[in-house]
C-alpha cells in the first residue's frame, strides 16, 4: 500500500469539512499519514469521530472531530469557535462538504431537500471560509482547497444530479473565482478541483492500489489526492487556481 510516512514538507494544520465518509475521509487519512494535524467535521459528530478513530488506529494522534451542519449558520459559527479553541492558526481549509441530490427534473426533489443542498454547498462554503479566514491569515502558507465538481462548469450536464446540485456547485465556483484574486494579496491561495464522477475505493483497502488509472479509465480518488497534495506543496509564488479533468467514456 502506498500510504506512507514521508520526509516532505513540515506538518500542516488542516481543516476538512464533510470528512466522515467518501472523499473527505480519504483526504483526512492521507493528510494524517503525511504527519499533518487534521481537524475534521461532519453534520453528525459521531461520524466524524469514527474517521478520527480510524486515524488514531493507524498510529496518528493529531486529529480532532467536530460537528458542523453546513446548512446552519449557527452551527458553522460554533464550529469555527471550537477550531479557534484548539489551534491559533490553520494552514489548509478543505471545503469538501456538500449535500448530494439526485433527480432527473425539478419536481423530483422536495423543497426542503433543494434548500438544504444549496445551503450546505454554497452558504456553508461561504460561511466556513469567512469564519476560518482569520486563522488562515495567521499561517505563513495558507491554502483554501475547494472540491467543487464538473457540475460547476458551464455546459457540463453529465453528472447525474438534480438541478439544485448543479446550481449549488456553480455558486461554489463563482465564490472561488472571486476569492482567488481577493485573497492573493494576503498570500492565501484558492485552489479548486472540478472532477467528473470518480471512483473512490477505500484508501485502507486492497482496491486502493489496484484500481486502474489508465488513460481510458474513470478518474480515481487516488489521482485527486495526488492533485491536492501537488498543489499545496508548490512554492508560494505558484498559484494553481483550478484543476479541470477530461471525462473518460
C-alpha positions as CSV (number, residue, x, y, z in Angstrom):
1,X,0.0,0.0,0.0
2,X,1.3,3.4,-0.9
3,X,0.1,5.3,2.2
4,X,3.5,6.0,3.7
5,X,5.1,8.4,6.1
6,X,7.3,10.9,4.2
7,X,10.0,13.4,4.9
8,X,8.3,16.1,2.9
9,X,7.1,19.5,4.0
10,X,6.8,20.4,7.6
11,X,3.4,19.3,9.1
12,X,0.3,21.4,8.4
13,X,-2.9,22.0,10.3
14,X,-5.7,21.0,8.0
15,X,-9.4,21.5,8.4
16,X,-11.6,19.2,6.3
17,X,-15.4,19.6,6.1
18,X,-17.6,16.6,5.2
19,X,-14.8,14.3,6.4
20,X,-16.9,11.4,7.7
21,X,-17.1,9.4,4.5
22,X,-16.2,9.2,0.8
23,X,-13.5,11.6,-0.4
24,X,-13.4,13.7,2.8
25,X,-12.5,10.6,4.8
26,X,-9.9,9.7,2.1
27,X,-8.3,13.1,2.3
28,X,-8.3,13.1,6.1
29,X,-6.4,9.7,6.1
30,X,-3.8,10.9,3.6
31,X,-3.2,14.2,5.4
32,X,-2.7,12.4,8.7
33,X,-0.3,9.9,7.1
34,X,1.8,12.8,5.9
35,X,2.1,13.9,9.5
36,X,-0.3,16.7,9.4
37,X,-2.7,17.6,12.2
38,X,-6.3,17.1,10.9
39,X,-9.4,18.8,12.2
40,X,-12.5,17.0,10.8
41,X,-16.1,18.0,10.7
42,X,-19.4,16.3,9.8
43,X,-23.0,17.0,10.3
44,X,-23.1,14.0,12.7
45,X,-20.2,14.4,15.1
46,X,-20.2,10.6,15.7
47,X,-19.5,10.0,12.1
48,X,-16.6,12.5,12.2
49,X,-15.3,10.7,15.3
50,X,-15.3,7.4,13.5
51,X,-12.9,8.8,11.0
52,X,-10.8,10.3,13.8
53,X,-10.7,6.9,15.5
54,X,-9.6,5.2,12.3
55,X,-6.8,7.7,12.0
56,X,-5.7,7.1,15.6
57,X,-5.8,3.4,14.9
58,X,-3.2,4.0,12.2
59,X,-0.9,5.5,14.9
60,X,-1.6,9.2,14.3
61,X,-2.9,11.1,17.3
62,X,-3.1,14.7,15.9
63,X,-6.7,14.5,14.9
64,X,-9.9,16.3,16.2
65,X,-13.5,15.7,15.3
66,X,-16.3,18.4,15.4
67,X,-19.9,18.7,14.5
68,X,-20.7,21.2,11.7
69,X,-24.0,21.4,9.9
70,X,-23.0,23.4,6.9
71,X,-26.6,24.4,6.2
72,X,-26.9,26.0,9.7
73,X,-25.1,29.3,10.2
74,X,-25.1,28.9,14.0
75,X,-23.5,25.5,13.7
76,X,-20.8,26.9,11.4
77,X,-20.0,29.7,13.8
78,X,-19.8,27.2,16.7
79,X,-17.5,25.0,14.6
80,X,-15.2,27.9,13.9
81,X,-15.2,28.8,17.6
82,X,-14.2,25.3,18.5
83,X,-11.4,25.3,16.0
84,X,-10.0,28.5,17.5
85,X,-10.0,26.8,20.9
86,X,-7.8,24.0,19.6
87,X,-5.3,26.0,17.4
88,X,-4.1,29.5,16.9
89,X,-3.8,29.0,13.1
90,X,-4.7,26.7,10.2
91,X,-2.7,26.1,7.1
92,X,-5.2,24.4,4.8
93,X,-9.0,24.6,4.7
94,X,-10.6,21.9,2.5
95,X,-14.2,22.8,1.6
96,X,-15.3,19.3,0.8
97,X,-18.7,19.1,2.5
98,X,-21.7,19.3,0.2
99,X,-25.0,17.6,0.0
100,X,-25.6,15.3,-3.0
101,X,-29.1,15.4,-4.5
102,X,-30.1,13.1,-7.3
103,X,-33.0,13.8,-9.6
104,X,-34.0,14.0,-13.3
105,X,-36.1,17.1,-13.1
106,X,-37.1,19.9,-10.7
107,X,-40.2,18.2,-9.4
108,X,-38.2,15.0,-8.4
109,X,-36.9,16.6,-5.2
110,X,-38.7,18.1,-2.2
111,X,-38.4,21.8,-1.5
112,X,-36.6,21.1,1.8
113,X,-34.0,18.9,0.1
114,X,-33.4,21.5,-2.6
115,X,-32.9,24.2,0.1
116,X,-30.6,22.0,2.2
117,X,-28.5,21.1,-0.9
118,X,-27.9,24.8,-1.8
119,X,-27.4,25.9,1.8
120,X,-24.9,23.2,2.7
121,X,-22.9,23.7,-0.5
122,X,-23.0,27.4,-1.1
123,X,-23.8,29.1,2.2
124,X,-21.8,26.5,4.1
125,X,-18.7,27.1,1.9
126,X,-19.0,30.9,2.2
127,X,-19.5,30.9,6.0
128,X,-16.8,28.3,6.8
129,X,-14.3,30.2,4.7
130,X,-15.4,33.5,6.3
131,X,-15.2,32.4,9.9
132,X,-11.9,30.4,9.4
133,X,-10.2,33.1,7.3
134,X,-8.7,34.9,10.4
135,X,-6.9,31.6,11.4
136,X,-5.7,31.1,7.8
137,X,-4.3,34.6,7.8
138,X,-2.1,33.6,10.8
139,X,-0.4,30.9,8.7
140,X,2.7,31.6,6.6
141,X,1.4,29.2,3.9
142,X,-2.4,29.4,3.8
143,X,-4.4,27.5,1.2
144,X,-8.2,27.1,0.6
145,X,-9.0,23.9,-1.4
146,X,-12.5,23.6,-2.9
147,X,-13.8,20.3,-4.0
148,X,-16.3,21.5,-6.5
149,X,-17.4,19.2,-9.4
150,X,-17.6,19.3,-13.1
151,X,-21.3,20.1,-12.4
152,X,-20.0,23.6,-11.6
153,X,-18.7,24.1,-15.1
154,X,-20.8,25.9,-17.7
155,X,-22.1,23.4,-20.3
156,X,-21.4,20.3,-18.3
157,X,-24.5,18.1,-17.9
158,X,-23.0,14.7,-17.5
159,X,-23.2,14.4,-13.7
160,X,-26.4,12.5,-12.7
161,X,-27.6,15.1,-10.2
162,X,-30.6,17.3,-9.6
163,X,-30.6,20.9,-11.0
164,X,-30.2,22.2,-7.4
165,X,-26.9,20.4,-7.1
166,X,-25.7,22.0,-10.4
167,X,-26.9,25.4,-9.1
168,X,-25.1,24.9,-5.8
169,X,-21.8,23.9,-7.5
170,X,-22.0,26.9,-9.8
171,X,-22.4,29.0,-6.7
172,X,-19.2,27.4,-5.2
173,X,-17.3,28.0,-8.4
174,X,-18.4,31.7,-8.5
175,X,-17.2,32.2,-5.0
176,X,-13.8,30.6,-5.8
177,X,-13.4,32.8,-8.8
178,X,-13.9,35.9,-6.7
179,X,-11.9,34.9,-3.7
180,X,-8.8,33.9,-5.6
181,X,-7.8,37.4,-6.7
182,X,-9.2,39.0,-3.5
183,X,-7.1,36.7,-1.2
184,X,-3.9,36.5,-3.3
185,X,-2.5,39.8,-1.9
186,X,-2.8,38.3,1.6
187,X,-0.9,35.2,0.5
188,X,-3.9,32.9,0.5
189,X,-4.1,30.5,-2.4
190,X,-7.6,29.4,-3.5
191,X,-7.3,26.0,-5.3
192,X,-10.4,24.5,-6.9
193,X,-10.9,21.0,-8.3
194,X,-13.7,20.2,-10.8
195,X,-13.7,16.4,-11.1
196,X,-16.3,14.4,-13.0
197,X,-17.9,11.4,-11.3
198,X,-15.0,9.4,-9.9
199,X,-14.3,6.1,-8.2
200,X,-13.4,6.3,-4.5
201,X,-12.1,2.9,-3.2
202,X,-11.4,2.6,0.4
203,X,-7.9,4.1,1.0
204,X,-7.3,1.5,3.6
205,X,-8.4,-1.4,1.4
206,X,-6.8,-3.5,-1.3
207,X,-8.6,-1.8,-4.1
208,X,-6.8,1.5,-3.5
209,X,-3.7,0.4,-5.2
210,X,-5.3,-2.0,-7.8
211,X,-8.0,0.3,-9.2
212,X,-6.9,1.0,-12.8
213,X,-5.6,4.5,-13.5
214,X,-5.0,4.3,-17.3
215,X,-5.9,6.9,-19.9
216,X,-9.2,5.3,-20.6
217,X,-10.2,4.6,-17.0
218,X,-12.5,6.5,-14.8
219,X,-10.9,9.2,-12.6
220,X,-9.9,7.9,-9.2
221,X,-9.8,9.5,-5.8
222,X,-6.1,8.4,-5.7
223,X,-5.4,10.8,-8.6
224,X,-7.5,13.6,-6.9
225,X,-5.4,13.2,-3.7
226,X,-2.3,13.5,-5.8
227,X,-3.6,16.7,-7.3
228,X,-4.4,18.3,-3.9
229,X,-1.0,17.4,-2.5
230,X,0.8,18.6,-5.6
231,X,-0.9,22.0,-5.4
232,X,-0.4,22.7,-1.8
233,X,3.3,21.6,-1.9
234,X,4.2,24.1,-4.6
235,X,6.3,27.2,-3.8
236,X,4.3,30.1,-2.6
237,X,4.7,32.0,-5.9
238,X,2.8,29.2,-7.6
239,X,-1.0,29.9,-7.5
240,X,-2.8,27.0,-9.2
241,X,-6.3,28.2,-9.4
242,X,-8.1,25.1,-10.8
243,X,-7.8,21.5,-11.9
244,X,-10.1,20.6,-14.8
245,X,-10.4,17.0,-15.9
246,X,-11.4,15.2,-19.1
247,X,-14.2,12.7,-18.5
248,X,-13.5,9.3,-19.9
249,X,-16.2,7.5,-21.8
